[in-house]
Amino acid sequence: MATETPLKKAGNFILGLVVIAAIGLLIGLLLRGMVWASEKVLPWLIDAGRIAFDICVLLFAPLCIFRKTRPWAGLGYYFSSYLFGTILFAFSCIVCVQLWGYLALFVGLFLAGVGVLPVALLAALFHGAWPLFWDLIFGAVLTFSTRYVGVRLTGQRAPEEETVYV
């Protein structure tokens, strides 16, 4: 096996540095673009979320009364939970970047693997931003409760429809 010359070793080292710098630049651009998009679309998402919340309360809640319409209400709750989750994600990105910066957003998304919501909650908690903290908690409760209700309502079966294995 031929040994590499020092010039080839230096070239490989520089190529590695360029690749690492390109990946870092790409990650930075993706994070910045995600925050930019969150800032631009969040007002529209909030308006859509208000409408979805009103529909959940005024339309889907009464549909839960009747057995035949429960799956339709559950489907509505389930789809609404995705809208609420999108609002929560966009809001969490903005809170995280405003309070702790892009490094915390990177850690929350890529390194810790727990998502941006826990990092945004910790940032709001440590900064004493209690209104932001409670807004994030409300968003999480709204997202997961509507998803749970949606799954429960679409999964319910009438007693006469249940299969009994003998």
Secondary structure by P-SEA (a helix, b strand, c coil): cccccaaaaaaaaaaaaaaaaaaaaaaaaaaaaaaaaaaaaaaaaaaaaaaaaaaaacccccccccccaaaaaaaaaaaaaaaaaaaaaaaaaaaaaacccaaaaaaacccccccaaaaaaaaaaaacaaaaaaaaaaaaaaaaaaaaaaaaaaaccccccccccc
